[in-house]
Amino acid sequence: MSLTRKEEERALNTDERAVVAQTRHPAVQDLPDDELSALLKRLRDLRDKASSHANQQRREMRGKAPPKGAEPSAGNAGSSLKATVLATALKRLNAEIQRREEMAKNHTLVENAQRALHMKMEAQRKNIPFNTRHASQGMRDIPDKDVNSLVRPAERGRLRKASQVAQAKRDAAEG
């Protein structure tokens, strides 16, 4: 179930609201990568603190842990809501980081393809004669002159042996 912004604001204090506001669409795309990673660390710390506080309150309600304050907690709805809001903001931030990584991968792929095309065009432009040698130019691709046979070697051997046997029978008949 999604939460409204009003419910989120009710669960968070002013510092947390400012951090969560930076994870929403227009603001998160304007952040540089270093600020994005710092925001990610801050948000993780806030989420961990809120979820551990909610867990502590839950244990107090069940009587498993001693109360932190004067009396045990009556409910942990606010703390668990805060943890949920921070976890959703963290999910948005992770999605933005993943989107940037995918864009960087695609950008790198395009750059490499363009560089390879440029190198290929340069090599074709030089028009080096085939038989000349050039130092430090690396290996050249020499196409195979042998035609690959489509007949299996075992089949070739079987046919060769059969023709030998046939020739031996003819020789024996003549002789």
Rosetta blueprint (number, residue, H / E / L):
1 M L
2 S L
3 L L
4 T L
5 R H
6 K H
7 E H
8 E H
9 E H
10 R H
11 A H
12 L L
13 N L
14 T H
15 D H
16 E H
17 R H
18 A H
19 V H
20 V H
21 A H
22 Q L
23 T L
24 R L
25 H H
26 P H
27 A H
28 V H
29 Q H
30 D H
31 L L
32 P L
33 D H
34 D H
35 E H
36 L H
37 S H
38 A H
39 L H
40 L H
41 K H
42 R H
43 L H
44 R H
45 D H
46 L H
47 R H
48 D H
49 K H
50 A H
51 S H
52 S H
53 H H
54 A H
55 N H
56 Q H
57 Q H
58 R H
59 R H
60 E H
61 M H
62 R H
63 G L
64 K L
65 A L
66 P L
67 P L
68 K L
69 G L
70 A L
71 E L
72 P L
73 S L
74 A L
75 G L
76 N L
77 A H
78 G H
79 S H
80 S H
81 L H
82 K H
83 A H
84 T H
85 V H
86 L H
87 A H
88 T H
89 A H
90 L H
91 K H
92 R H
93 L H
94 N H
95 A H
96 E H
97 I H
98 Q H
99 R H
100 R H
101 E H
102 E H
103 M H
104 A H
105 K H
106 N H
107 H H
108 T H
109 L H
110 V H
111 E H
112 N H
113 A H
114 Q H
115 R H
116 A H
117 L H
118 H H
119 M H
120 K H
121 M H
122 E H
123 A H
124 Q H
125 R H
126 K H
127 N L
128 I L
129 P L
130 F L
131 N L
132 T L
133 R L
134 H L
135 A L
136 S L
137 Q L
138 G L
139 M L
140 R L
141 D L
142 I L
143 P L
144 D L
145 K L
146 D L
147 V L
148 N L
149 S L
150 L L
151 V L
152 R L
153 P H
154 A H
155 E H
156 R H
157 G H
158 R H
159 L H
160 R H
161 K H
162 A H
163 S H
164 Q H
165 V H
166 A H
167 Q H
168 A H
169 K H
170 R H
171 D H
172 A H
173 A H
174 E H
175 G L
